[in-house]
Amino acid sequence: MNNNQFLNYANGFQAVPRLGLERITYLMQLLGNPQDSLRCIHVAGTNGKGSVCAFTESMLLAAGYRVGKYISPNLVRVNERITVCREEISDDDLNALLAEIEKIIPEAEKVLGDKISQFEIWTAAAFCYFAKQNLDYVVLETGLGGEFDATNVISRNVMSVFTQIDIDHVEYLGDTIEKIATTKSKTIKADCESGVTVVSAQDETAIRVIGEEAKRQGTKLIVPQSAVCEGKTEIYEIISYGEMKHLRLGLGGLYQIQNACTAIECVKALGLSEEAIRKGLGEAKNPARFEMIDTDPVTLYDGGHNPNGVRSLKASLDRYYPNIKRTVVFACMADKDFMPSLNMLNDGYSSFVFTTVQDNPRAMGAKALAEKAAENGIFGEWAPNLKAALKIARAKGNLTLACGSLYLYKDL
């Protein structure tokens, strides 16, 4: 393909990653295995990965370290995925890396007899970029699963971290918590610099599976203790954790308490001071997770897109805005079982406006979504795009909540 075709492919619609390590392993070999020089904190899980990465990055930065972060999906543009000290990779640097990778793609695909995926191109670009940046740490988020995710091409790490594990992507990862946790647990490495594996407090099955793999690989399992809620400022929690009091979280939402505790255990294992922990927690940034985007009327955006994520969203709504009428703008992917999420939000306080994520072949059409919801007893209006849906919703004067898919964020 010519350069424009390659760039369009690399920057186009975010397809679901194709699992398997053969392609990324060969690609990285051709690039000189830059990932081998990096000190990665590898974060897997179903819900909370982005927030744990954001808290961890922020605390490491507060301690004075140079930190790279690799996340997915991007919300608006690909550059968001690859950051150094919170600065997105520049267009020039990204285009130079993609040009370098493009040169070796034909040979790689010929040898492999298979097409290199978008996610593998992005992951390779991230590793190449980070290797040139003189970093102390890379906070590395898995794309999908763990064992056969492209990020798991790393042969060693600083530590493996696991957030909440839930039923999601069953066609790729299995249909039980045990199967999904088993797949994700394979990011644990025997060659682990800290000797520590951290897993969020959650379903005992997930903790048991991860604990067994941690033991096999010779790492110590740490499960965060419970925090004490001291209060809140708007949508931001103030907590005590262990001996540390009055820690204000920079990310909104009740569910961020657990994510913060997980991240605290990660950086405690690396010897960070209370001062760095306190400062970093308060300065963390992670758009599209219970984010307030307007105040008149209050308009929130949350990327929760599976039952566990929406359950957490609902708990935050009940804490900060109890018994208040709200209008929910909802969109989702056609391959998602969205009714459990809608049923949770349909609590007697919600009216609904259904819409469609733009320029996404996986998106469910707004009219079809409204009809399907109605078949299940949830009735609402529909609008062809987010702008039109928000206009309808905000005109009602109630608290407005946009949710159902992270992909909807770019339509803002």
N, C-alpha and C positions, 0 to 999 in steps of 0.2 A: 504494500500500500504506500501511497506517497505521503509526504510529511503531513499535509492537511488531513488526510484520511486517518493517519495514526493519532494525531492530536485530537481529532473529533472523537475517535474511539476511546482514547484515554480519558477524555474530559466529558464524555457523554453520559447518558443515563446510567445510574448506578445499579448494575445488575447484581443479583445475589451471588456472592463469591462461590467459585467452584472449588470444592474441597480436594485435597491431595497435595503432597509435598514434592512430587517428582518434578513438576514444572518449575516451581520457585527454587528448588535446590539447584537445578541445572542452570537456571538464569543467574543465580547468585554466584555460582562457580565462574561463569563467563565474566562476571563483573568483579571478580577477585575476592569474593566473600567479605565485603565490608562489614557485615553484621557481626563478624567474629571479634571486632575491635570494640564493640559497644557493651556498656553495662546496663542491661535492661531490667526494669521492673515490669514483669509481664502480667497483665490484668485480663482475666477472663470472667465470664458470668453472663447471665441473661439480662438482669436489670441492675442499673447503678454503676456500670463500668465507666461511663463518661464522667460521672460525678466523683468517683473514687480517683480517677486519673487527674481530674481538675484539682481536688484537694491535695493529692500527693505532690503534683507539680508545684502548686502554690507554696506548700511548706518547704520543699527543697529549694525553691527560689528564694524564699525568705531566709533560709540558712546560708545563702550566698553561692549556691551551686549553679553551674550551667546545665540547663535541663532541656532536652528535646522531648517532644510529645507527638505520638502518632495515634490518631483516632479515626473512627468511621461511624456512620457515614458523615460526609460533609453536609452542612445545612444550606449554604449558598454557593460556594465554589470550592474546587478541589484543594486549593492552597491551605484551607483550614485544617486539613488532615495532618500537615507537616509543619510543626512550629519549633522554634528554638527560643527559649526565654520569652515565651508568649508571642513572639513575632512570627507571622505566617511566612512561609517560603515565598520569595518574590517570583513574579511571573518569569523574569529572565532566568533565575536559577532553576525553576521548575522546567521551563522549556529546554534549557541546556541539558538537564538530566534526561528528559524524555527523548531528546535527540540522540543522546548517548545510548540509551536503552533500545531505541528504535533500530539502531545499526545492527544489534545482535539478535533481534527478534526472529528474522527469517531463518538464521542458522539454528536457533534454539527450537523453533517450531518444526523445522525439517528433521532434526535429530529426534525430537520427542514424538513427532507425528501427532501433535496436538496444539491447539491454539492457547497462547498465554492469555490469561484473563486480565481484566481491568485491575482487579484488586492486587494481583501479583505485580503488575507494572507499578502501581502506586507504592506497594510495600518495598519493592526494589529501589524505587526512587528515594523513599524515606531513608532506607539504610545507607544508600550512597551519600545522601546529603548529610546525615548525622555523622558519618565517619569522618567528614571533613571539618566538623564544627568544634572539635576539642571539648566534648561534653563530659560532664561528670556522670550524668545518668540519662537514660532514655525511659520515659514512661510509655509503655508499648501496649496498646489495646488490641485484643484479638478482634477479628472481623466476624467470624461465625464459628462457633464451637471451640476447638482447642487443638486436639491432636493433629488434625489435617488442615488447620488454618494456616495460611501463608506465613503469618508472623512466627509460627512455631518452627521455622527454618533455623532459628537460633539454637545453638547446641548447648549453651549455658546461659545462666541469668543471675541477677542479683537476688531476686526472689520471685516466687509465683504468688499471685493474689487472686482470690475468687470472691465475687460479689454474689448477690442473690441469684440462685439458679431456679428457673421456672420452666414450664412446658412451653417450648417455642421452637419453630423450625423442625417439627417432628420428622419431616420427610428426609432431613439430613442427619439429625442427631439422635433420634430415638424418641419413643413415646412415653417414657417414664422419667421421673427425676433421677433415678439410679443410672439409667442409660446415658442421659444427658450429662450428669455429673462425671461419669466415667470418661466420656469423650473429652470433657473440659479439663479433667485432672491430668491429662497427659502433657500439659504444659509444664508440669513440675519436673525439674531437672536435678539429676544427681550432682552435677557440677553447678552448685548454687552458692554464690559468694557469701550471702548472709546466713545460710543454713536454715532459713525460715520460710514457711509457707503460711500465708494469712488467709483465712476464710471468714466471710461475714457470718454472724449468728443467723441461723435459718433452720430449715427442715433438717431433722436429724439424719435422714438418709443421705442428703448431699454432704453433710459434714463427715459422716462415716466413710463414704466413698473417697472423698478427698484426703481424709486422714490416713486411710489405708495406702493410698498412692504416695503420700508424703513420707510415710514410714518406709515404704519400699525404696524410695529414693534417698533416704537418710536425712530428711529435713524435719525440723521441729514444727508441729502444727500450732498456730496461734488463732484462737477464736476471741474476738473482742468482747470485753465485758459490757454491761449495760451502762449507758450514760444516764445522768440525772438531769431532767429538764428543769431549768431555773426560770424559764419564762420565754418571751419572744418580743421582737421588735418588728412590727408589721408581719412579714412572712418569713422572718429570719429567726432561727432558734438560738437560745443561749443555754449552754449546757455545762455540766461538770463531768469530767472524765478522770477517774482515779483521783490523784492529788491536784489535778488542774481544775481551777474554778473559773466561772464566768467566761467561757469560750464562746464567742459570737461567730456563727457560721455565715459565710458570705454567699452561700447558695440557699435559695428559698425552698421551703417545703418541710413538712414533718419528717418525711422519709430520708432527708439529708442527715439526720442524726446518725443513723446506722452507717451511712456511707462515710461520714466523718470519722466515726470510731474505727472503721476498717482502715482508713488512710492513716489515722494516728498510729495504729499498731505497725503499719508498714514503716513509717519514718522513725518510730521509737527503736525499731530493730536496727536502724541505720545510725542511731545515736544522736538524733536531732534534739536540740534544746527546747524547753518549754516556750521560750521566747519566740523561736522560729515556728513552732507549732501554732501558737496563739495568733501570730501575725499572718501566717499562711492560711489558716482556716478562714480568717476574716476577709482575706483578699481574693479568695477563689472565685473564678468565673467559669460558667458553663451554660451558654445560652440554651433556650428551649426546654429547660427543665423547671417547671413551675415558675416561669418568668413573668413578671408584671410588665406588660407592654403599654398600658395606659391606665389612667386613674379616674377618668370621667366619661362613661362609667368604668369601674375597675375591669380591666381586660387582661386575662391571663392566658399564657400559652404553656402547654405541657406535652412533651413528646411521648408520654406513656402509650404503648401500643399493644400490650398484652394484659391478661387479667391481673397479674401481679403488679404491673406498672400502674394500671388504672385503680387498683385497690389502694395503692400508696397515694395516688392523686386524690382519691375520694377522702382518705383520712386527713389530708392537708386541707381540703375544702371544709370539712367538718370542724377542723381546729380553728382556722382563721376566719371563716365566713359561715358560721353555723346558722341553719334555719333561714337562709337567705335565698330568695328566688334567683335563679340563674338561667342564662340561655347558653346552651352547649352547641358550638359549631363543631361538627364531627366529620372526619374523612378517614378513609382507611384503604389499605391494599385489598385487592379482590381475593388474594390467597390467604387472608386472615379470617379466623373465626371471631367476628367482632361482637356477636350478640352477648356473650358474658360481660364484656366491657360496657356495652350500652345498658344492660340490665342493672349493673352497679350504679351507673350515673342516673338512672331513672328512679329517683327516690322520693318523688312527690314535689321536689323543688325545681326540677329541670324541665325546660322546654327545649326542643331540638331544631337545629337548622343543619341539614346535611349538604355536603359539598364534595368536590372532586379535587384531588391533588393534580396540578397541571403538569403536562409534559412528562408523564410517567406511565409507561405501558402496563405497569402492574396495578394502577389505581382503579378503584371501583367507581363507577359513574354515580353521580349524586342522586339521580332519579331512581336508579336500581337500588341504591343503598336505602333511600327513603321507603321504597316499596317493600324491601326485605324486612326493614325494621317494623313497618306497619303490619306485616304478616305475623310478627311476633308481639304485637300489641303496643309498639312504641311509635307514636305518630309525630310527625314534624314537617316543616317546610323543607324545600331544597333550593339550592342556588348553584349555578354552573361553576363558580370559582370562589375562592376565599374572600376576595374583595366584596363581592355581592352578598355573600353569606354574612360577613361581619356587618355590613350596612343594615341588613335585616335584623340581626341579633342586637346590635348596639342601639337601634331605634327603640327597642323595648325598654331601655333604661335600666335593665337588670345587670348584675354581674355577668360578664361574658367570658366564656372559657372556650378556647380553641384547642382541640386535642384529637387523638386517634392515630396520628402518624407523625414521625419526625420529619418525613419528606414534605409535610405541609408548611414547614417553617419558611422555606425559600419563597413561598407564595406571599408571605407578608411584605 
